[in-house]
Amino acid sequence: MAMEVGRVCTKLLGREADKNCVIVEIVNKNFVVVSGPKELTGVKRRRCNIKHLEPWDVKINVEKGASDDTLKEAIQKAKVEGYS
């Protein structure tokens, strides 16, 4: 599954393991920037190794580098099942 902006993922490792997030930016072939946003899932906006992410087959429509407020609206609008 392609790691792309808007892809919904679950973090597998680290202090935020088992929490859901959305890819908001591609850094390089190994790293992406993810955000929960923090108010929804507890995942702060941060760089993350793609090996530590489990991608869902769900993609929401957000632009690269979208703000947390924009992200929150897009998630609620898309009504992503099981996202919290």
Residue pairs with C-beta under 8 A, 6 or more apart in sequence:
1 7
1 55
1 57
2 55
3 23
3 26
3 32
3 50
3 53
3 55
4 23
4 26
4 59
5 23
5 24
5 25
5 26
5 62
5 63
5 64
6 22
6 23
6 59
6 60
6 61
6 62
6 74
7 22
7 23
7 55
7 56
7 58
7 59
8 20
8 21
8 22
8 55
8 56
8 58
8 59
8 60
8 80
8 83
9 20
9 21
9 22
9 23
9 34
9 53
9 54
9 55
9 56
10 18
10 19
10 20
10 21
10 53
10 54
10 56
11 17
11 18
11 19
11 20
11 21
11 34
11 43
11 48
11 52
11 53
11 54
12 18
12 52
12 53
12 54
13 52
14 52
16 42
16 43
16 44
19 36
19 41
19 42
19 43
20 36
20 41
20 43
20 82
20 83
20 84
21 34
21 35
21 36
21 41
21 43
21 48
21 53
22 34
22 35
22 36
22 60
22 62
22 71
22 75
23 32
23 33
23 34
23 53
24 33
24 34
24 35
24 45
24 62
24 64
24 65
24 66
24 71
25 32
25 33
25 64
25 65
26 32
26 33
26 64
27 33
27 47
30 49
30 50
30 51
31 47
31 48
31 49
31 50
32 47
32 48
32 50
32 53
33 45
33 46
33 47
33 48
33 65
34 43
34 45
34 46
34 48
34 53
35 43
35 44
35 45
35 46
35 68
35 71
36 42
36 43
36 44
37 43
37 45
37 68
37 69
37 71
37 72
38 44
38 45
38 68
39 68
39 72
40 72
40 75
40 83
40 84
41 83
41 84
45 68
58 78
58 80
58 81
60 74
60 75
60 78
60 80
61 74
61 78
62 70
62 71
62 74
63 70
66 74
75 83
